Amino acid sequence: MKAEAPQATSEHLSIGVIADTHGVLSPAIPPLFAGVSHIIHAGDVGRRPVLRKLAEIAPVTAVSGNADTGKLATSLPTLARGEVGGVRFLVVHKPKSVKRHLPAAREEGIRLIVTGHLHEPGFRWEDGILHLNPGTATAPEEGDSQATVAIVTLLPDGLAVSFIPIHKPPAAPPKSRAKTRAAKSTGSGSRAGGEAKGPEGADGDRARSGDHAAEASAVRLEAAPLAAAPVSGPASA
């Protein structure tokens, strides 16, 4: 008989985990993170407003990524530590940077290590530490997998992680050539076209983003196995 993954309740603390937003925060994400106790952003933030919007939901711990530049990059650490509900975590953008921090992480009792950069969601357990990459929240590059975020739930006997897909909005239907010719003949086509492509067309962009939010579904794709040791216990040797 297959064991069922433990279910979280309103009494369990949770952490929203996100990375590689590259300046865009989908309107689907705030509702998904509603109720989390803390949010971790593992770098490649892109723009400061992304962090401001996340901070309206819960306290945020964020690091800079290799794509972050200027004042944003200098204002964020490259490595951060924190604690939520007795669970200590460490955040760094590139997974390859984790190795040199592991000895200290074990000594400090770190139970969760979050990275980004790969644009590929995944997790693994190593010596009682959950290594988690939430994937990219925007999937900006060709060949990226499904855009995702993750939620880590603190359970009495361990940690559980859910990956949540963020669906892209459907492509806008192609414009009819007949309608385009008619618009030009009235003398209003040039202005209408400018509104669709320029800054004044932002309302249209927001409308498409609304479709994006409606399509997102908080589906548990995978549950991580429980930690070998209680979340409040000492780090494994």
Contacts in CASP RR format, 6 or more apart in sequence:
PFRMAT RR
TARGET T0000
AUTHOR 0000-0000-0000
METHOD contacts of the structure
MODEL  1
MKAEAPQATSEHLSIGVIADTHGVLSPAIPPLFAGVSHIIHAGDVGRRPV
LRKLAEIAPVTAVSGNADTGKLATSLPTLARGEVGGVRFLVVHKPKSVKR
HLPAAREEGIRLIVTGHLHEPGFRWEDGILHLNPGTATAPEEGDSQATVA
IVTLLPDGLAVSFIPIHKPPAAPPKSRAKTRAAKSTGSGSRAGGEAKGPE
GADGDRARSGDHAAEASAVRLEAAPLAAAPVSGPASA
5 160 0 8 1.000
5 220 0 8 1.000
5 223 0 8 1.000
6 155 0 8 1.000
6 157 0 8 1.000
6 160 0 8 1.000
6 223 0 8 1.000
6 226 0 8 1.000
8 14 0 8 1.000
8 153 0 8 1.000
8 155 0 8 1.000
8 160 0 8 1.000
12 153 0 8 1.000
12 154 0 8 1.000
12 155 0 8 1.000
13 37 0 8 1.000
13 84 0 8 1.000
13 85 0 8 1.000
13 153 0 8 1.000
13 154 0 8 1.000
14 35 0 8 1.000
14 36 0 8 1.000
14 37 0 8 1.000
14 151 0 8 1.000
14 152 0 8 1.000
14 153 0 8 1.000
14 154 0 8 1.000
15 36 0 8 1.000
15 37 0 8 1.000
15 38 0 8 1.000
15 39 0 8 1.000
15 40 0 8 1.000
15 84 0 8 1.000
15 89 0 8 1.000
15 112 0 8 1.000
15 151 0 8 1.000
15 152 0 8 1.000
15 154 0 8 1.000
16 33 0 8 1.000
16 36 0 8 1.000
16 38 0 8 1.000
16 39 0 8 1.000
16 40 0 8 1.000
16 58 0 8 1.000
16 149 0 8 1.000
16 150 0 8 1.000
16 151 0 8 1.000
16 152 0 8 1.000
17 39 0 8 1.000
17 40 0 8 1.000
17 42 0 8 1.000
17 114 0 8 1.000
17 132 0 8 1.000
17 134 0 8 1.000
17 149 0 8 1.000
17 150 0 8 1.000
17 151 0 8 1.000
17 152 0 8 1.000
17 161 0 8 1.000
18 29 0 8 1.000
18 33 0 8 1.000
18 39 0 8 1.000
18 40 0 8 1.000
18 41 0 8 1.000
18 42 0 8 1.000
18 54 0 8 1.000
18 134 0 8 1.000
18 137 0 8 1.000
18 149 0 8 1.000
18 150 0 8 1.000
19 41 0 8 1.000
19 42 0 8 1.000
19 43 0 8 1.000
19 44 0 8 1.000
19 93 0 8 1.000
19 114 0 8 1.000
19 115 0 8 1.000
19 116 0 8 1.000
19 117 0 8 1.000
19 133 0 8 1.000
19 134 0 8 1.000
19 135 0 8 1.000
19 136 0 8 1.000
19 137 0 8 1.000
20 42 0 8 1.000
20 43 0 8 1.000
20 44 0 8 1.000
20 116 0 8 1.000
20 117 0 8 1.000
20 119 0 8 1.000
20 135 0 8 1.000
20 136 0 8 1.000
20 137 0 8 1.000
20 138 0 8 1.000
20 140 0 8 1.000
21 41 0 8 1.000
21 44 0 8 1.000
21 45 0 8 1.000
21 46 0 8 1.000
21 50 0 8 1.000
21 136 0 8 1.000
21 137 0 8 1.000
21 138 0 8 1.000
22 44 0 8 1.000
22 46 0 8 1.000
22 67 0 8 1.000
22 136 0 8 1.000
22 138 0 8 1.000
22 140 0 8 1.000
23 45 0 8 1.000
23 46 0 8 1.000
23 47 0 8 1.000
23 49 0 8 1.000
23 50 0 8 1.000
23 138 0 8 1.000
24 50 0 8 1.000
24 137 0 8 1.000
24 138 0 8 1.000
24 140 0 8 1.000
25 49 0 8 1.000
25 50 0 8 1.000
25 53 0 8 1.000
25 54 0 8 1.000
25 137 0 8 1.000
26 137 0 8 1.000
26 138 0 8 1.000
26 147 0 8 1.000
26 166 0 8 1.000
26 209 0 8 1.000
26 212 0 8 1.000
26 213 0 8 1.000
26 216 0 8 1.000
27 209 0 8 1.000
27 210 0 8 1.000
27 212 0 8 1.000
27 213 0 8 1.000
28 166 0 8 1.000
28 167 0 8 1.000
28 212 0 8 1.000
28 213 0 8 1.000
28 215 0 8 1.000
28 216 0 8 1.000
29 137 0 8 1.000
29 149 0 8 1.000
29 166 0 8 1.000
29 216 0 8 1.000
30 53 0 8 1.000
30 56 0 8 1.000
30 57 0 8 1.000
31 213 0 8 1.000
31 216 0 8 1.000
32 149 0 8 1.000
32 151 0 8 1.000
32 164 0 8 1.000
32 216 0 8 1.000
32 218 0 8 1.000
33 39 0 8 1.000
33 54 0 8 1.000
33 57 0 8 1.000
33 58 0 8 1.000
33 149 0 8 1.000
33 151 0 8 1.000
34 57 0 8 1.000
35 57 0 8 1.000
35 58 0 8 1.000
36 57 0 8 1.000
36 58 0 8 1.000
36 151 0 8 1.000
37 58 0 8 1.000
37 84 0 8 1.000
37 85 0 8 1.000
38 58 0 8 1.000
38 59 0 8 1.000
38 60 0 8 1.000
38 61 0 8 1.000
38 84 0 8 1.000
39 54 0 8 1.000
39 55 0 8 1.000
39 57 0 8 1.000
39 58 0 8 1.000
39 59 0 8 1.000
39 60 0 8 1.000
39 61 0 8 1.000
40 60 0 8 1.000
40 61 0 8 1.000
40 62 0 8 1.000
40 89 0 8 1.000
40 91 0 8 1.000
40 114 0 8 1.000
41 50 0 8 1.000
41 51 0 8 1.000
41 54 0 8 1.000
41 60 0 8 1.000
41 61 0 8 1.000
41 62 0 8 1.000
41 63 0 8 1.000
41 91 0 8 1.000
42 62 0 8 1.000
42 63 0 8 1.000
42 91 0 8 1.000
42 92 0 8 1.000
42 93 0 8 1.000
42 114 0 8 1.000
42 115 0 8 1.000
42 116 0 8 1.000
42 117 0 8 1.000
42 133 0 8 1.000
42 134 0 8 1.000
43 62 0 8 1.000
43 63 0 8 1.000
43 64 0 8 1.000
43 65 0 8 1.000
43 68 0 8 1.000
43 76 0 8 1.000
43 93 0 8 1.000
43 116 0 8 1.000
43 117 0 8 1.000
44 65 0 8 1.000
44 66 0 8 1.000
44 67 0 8 1.000
44 68 0 8 1.000
44 93 0 8 1.000
44 116 0 8 1.000
44 117 0 8 1.000
45 51 0 8 1.000
45 62 0 8 1.000
45 64 0 8 1.000
45 65 0 8 1.000
45 68 0 8 1.000
45 72 0 8 1.000
45 76 0 8 1.000
46 67 0 8 1.000
46 68 0 8 1.000
46 72 0 8 1.000
47 72 0 8 1.000
48 71 0 8 1.000
48 72 0 8 1.000
51 60 0 8 1.000
51 62 0 8 1.000
54 60 0 8 1.000
61 80 0 8 1.000
61 82 0 8 1.000
61 89 0 8 1.000
61 91 0 8 1.000
62 76 0 8 1.000
62 80 0 8 1.000
62 91 0 8 1.000
63 76 0 8 1.000
63 77 0 8 1.000
63 78 0 8 1.000
63 79 0 8 1.000
63 80 0 8 1.000
63 91 0 8 1.000
63 92 0 8 1.000
63 93 0 8 1.000
64 72 0 8 1.000
64 73 0 8 1.000
64 76 0 8 1.000
64 77 0 8 1.000
64 78 0 8 1.000
64 93 0 8 1.000
65 73 0 8 1.000
65 76 0 8 1.000
65 78 0 8 1.000
65 93 0 8 1.000
65 94 0 8 1.000
65 117 0 8 1.000
66 93 0 8 1.000
66 94 0 8 1.000
66 117 0 8 1.000
68 76 0 8 1.000
78 92 0 8 1.000
78 93 0 8 1.000
79 90 0 8 1.000
79 91 0 8 1.000
79 92 0 8 1.000
79 97 0 8 1.000
79 101 0 8 1.000
80 90 0 8 1.000
80 91 0 8 1.000
80 92 0 8 1.000
81 88 0 8 1.000
81 89 0 8 1.000
81 90 0 8 1.000
81 91 0 8 1.000
81 108 0 8 1.000
81 110 0 8 1.000
82 88 0 8 1.000
82 89 0 8 1.000
82 90 0 8 1.000
83 89 0 8 1.000
84 154 0 8 1.000
85 154 0 8 1.000
86 154 0 8 1.000
86 231 0 8 1.000
86 232 0 8 1.000
87 111 0 8 1.000
87 112 0 8 1.000
87 154 0 8 1.000
87 159 0 8 1.000
87 231 0 8 1.000
87 232 0 8 1.000
88 108 0 8 1.000
88 109 0 8 1.000
88 110 0 8 1.000
88 111 0 8 1.000
88 112 0 8 1.000
89 110 0 8 1.000
89 111 0 8 1.000
89 112 0 8 1.000
89 113 0 8 1.000
89 114 0 8 1.000
90 101 0 8 1.000
90 105 0 8 1.000
90 110 0 8 1.000
90 112 0 8 1.000
90 113 0 8 1.000
90 114 0 8 1.000
91 113 0 8 1.000
91 114 0 8 1.000
91 115 0 8 1.000
92 98 0 8 1.000
92 101 0 8 1.000
92 113 0 8 1.000
92 114 0 8 1.000
92 115 0 8 1.000
93 115 0 8 1.000
93 116 0 8 1.000
93 117 0 8 1.000
94 115 0 8 1.000
94 116 0 8 1.000
94 117 0 8 1.000
95 115 0 8 1.000
95 116 0 8 1.000
95 117 0 8 1.000
95 118 0 8 1.000
95 131 0 8 1.000
95 133 0 8 1.000
97 115 0 8 1.000
98 113 0 8 1.000
98 115 0 8 1.000
98 131 0 8 1.000
105 113 0 8 1.000
105 129 0 8 1.000
105 235 0 8 1.000
106 127 0 8 1.000
106 129 0 8 1.000
106 235 0 8 1.000
106 236 0 8 1.000
106 237 0 8 1.000
107 235 0 8 1.000
108 235 0 8 1.000
109 233 0 8 1.000
109 234 0 8 1.000
109 235 0 8 1.000
110 129 0 8 1.000
110 235 0 8 1.000
111 128 0 8 1.000
111 129 0 8 1.000
111 130 0 8 1.000
111 159 0 8 1.000
111 227 0 8 1.000
111 231 0 8 1.000
111 235 0 8 1.000
112 129 0 8 1.000
112 130 0 8 1.000
112 132 0 8 1.000
112 152 0 8 1.000
112 159 0 8 1.000
113 129 0 8 1.000
113 130 0 8 1.000
113 131 0 8 1.000
113 132 0 8 1.000
114 132 0 8 1.000
114 133 0 8 1.000
114 134 0 8 1.000
115 131 0 8 1.000
115 132 0 8 1.000
115 133 0 8 1.000
116 133 0 8 1.000
116 134 0 8 1.000
116 135 0 8 1.000
117 133 0 8 1.000
118 133 0 8 1.000
118 135 0 8 1.000
119 135 0 8 1.000
119 136 0 8 1.000
119 139 0 8 1.000
119 141 0 8 1.000
119 144 0 8 1.000
119 145 0 8 1.000
120 133 0 8 1.000
120 135 0 8 1.000
120 145 0 8 1.000
121 133 0 8 1.000
121 134 0 8 1.000
121 135 0 8 1.000
121 145 0 8 1.000
121 148 0 8 1.000
121 150 0 8 1.000
121 163 0 8 1.000
122 132 0 8 1.000
122 133 0 8 1.000
122 135 0 8 1.000
122 163 0 8 1.000
123 130 0 8 1.000
123 131 0 8 1.000
123 132 0 8 1.000
123 133 0 8 1.000
123 161 0 8 1.000
123 222 0 8 1.000
123 224 0 8 1.000
124 131 0 8 1.000
125 131 0 8 1.000
125 224 0 8 1.000
125 225 0 8 1.000
125 227 0 8 1.000
125 228 0 8 1.000
127 235 0 8 1.000
127 236 0 8 1.000
127 237 0 8 1.000
128 227 0 8 1.000
128 228 0 8 1.000
128 229 0 8 1.000
128 235 0 8 1.000
128 236 0 8 1.000
129 235 0 8 1.000
129 236 0 8 1.000
130 152 0 8 1.000
130 159 0 8 1.000
130 161 0 8 1.000
130 224 0 8 1.000
130 227 0 8 1.000
132 150 0 8 1.000
132 152 0 8 1.000
132 161 0 8 1.000
134 148 0 8 1.000
134 149 0 8 1.000
134 150 0 8 1.000
134 163 0 8 1.000
135 145 0 8 1.000
135 147 0 8 1.000
135 148 0 8 1.000
135 149 0 8 1.000
135 150 0 8 1.000
136 144 0 8 1.000
136 147 0 8 1.000
136 148 0 8 1.000
137 147 0 8 1.000
137 148 0 8 1.000
137 149 0 8 1.000
137 166 0 8 1.000
138 147 0 8 1.000
138 166 0 8 1.000
139 145 0 8 1.000
139 146 0 8 1.000
139 147 0 8 1.000
139 168 0 8 1.000
146 165 0 8 1.000
146 166 0 8 1.000
146 167 0 8 1.000
147 165 0 8 1.000
147 166 0 8 1.000
147 167 0 8 1.000
147 168 0 8 1.000
148 163 0 8 1.000
148 164 0 8 1.000
148 165 0 8 1.000
148 166 0 8 1.000
148 221 0 8 1.000
149 163 0 8 1.000
149 164 0 8 1.000
149 166 0 8 1.000
150 161 0 8 1.000
150 162 0 8 1.000
150 163 0 8 1.000
150 164 0 8 1.000
151 161 0 8 1.000
151 162 0 8 1.000
151 164 0 8 1.000
152 159 0 8 1.000
152 160 0 8 1.000
152 161 0 8 1.000
153 159 0 8 1.000
153 160 0 8 1.000
153 161 0 8 1.000
153 162 0 8 1.000
154 231 0 8 1.000
155 226 0 8 1.000
155 231 0 8 1.000
156 230 0 8 1.000
157 226 0 8 1.000
157 227 0 8 1.000
157 230 0 8 1.000
157 231 0 8 1.000
158 226 0 8 1.000
158 227 0 8 1.000
158 230 0 8 1.000
158 231 0 8 1.000
159 224 0 8 1.000
159 226 0 8 1.000
159 227 0 8 1.000
159 231 0 8 1.000
160 223 0 8 1.000
160 224 0 8 1.000
160 226 0 8 1.000
161 222 0 8 1.000
161 223 0 8 1.000
161 224 0 8 1.000
162 218 0 8 1.000
162 220 0 8 1.000
162 221 0 8 1.000
162 222 0 8 1.000
162 223 0 8 1.000
163 220 0 8 1.000
163 221 0 8 1.000
163 222 0 8 1.000
164 216 0 8 1.000
164 217 0 8 1.000
164 218 0 8 1.000
164 219 0 8 1.000
164 220 0 8 1.000
164 221 0 8 1.000
165 216 0 8 1.000
165 217 0 8 1.000
165 219 0 8 1.000
165 221 0 8 1.000
166 212 0 8 1.000
166 216 0 8 1.000
167 212 0 8 1.000
167 215 0 8 1.000
167 216 0 8 1.000
167 217 0 8 1.000
168 212 0 8 1.000
169 208 0 8 1.000
169 209 0 8 1.000
169 210 0 8 1.000
169 211 0 8 1.000
169 212 0 8 1.000
169 215 0 8 1.000
170 211 0 8 1.000
172 208 0 8 1.000
180 189 0 8 1.000
183 189 0 8 1.000
183 192 0 8 1.000
184 190 0 8 1.000
194 200 0 8 1.000
194 201 0 8 1.000
195 201 0 8 1.000
196 204 0 8 1.000
228 236 0 8 1.000
229 236 0 8 1.000
END
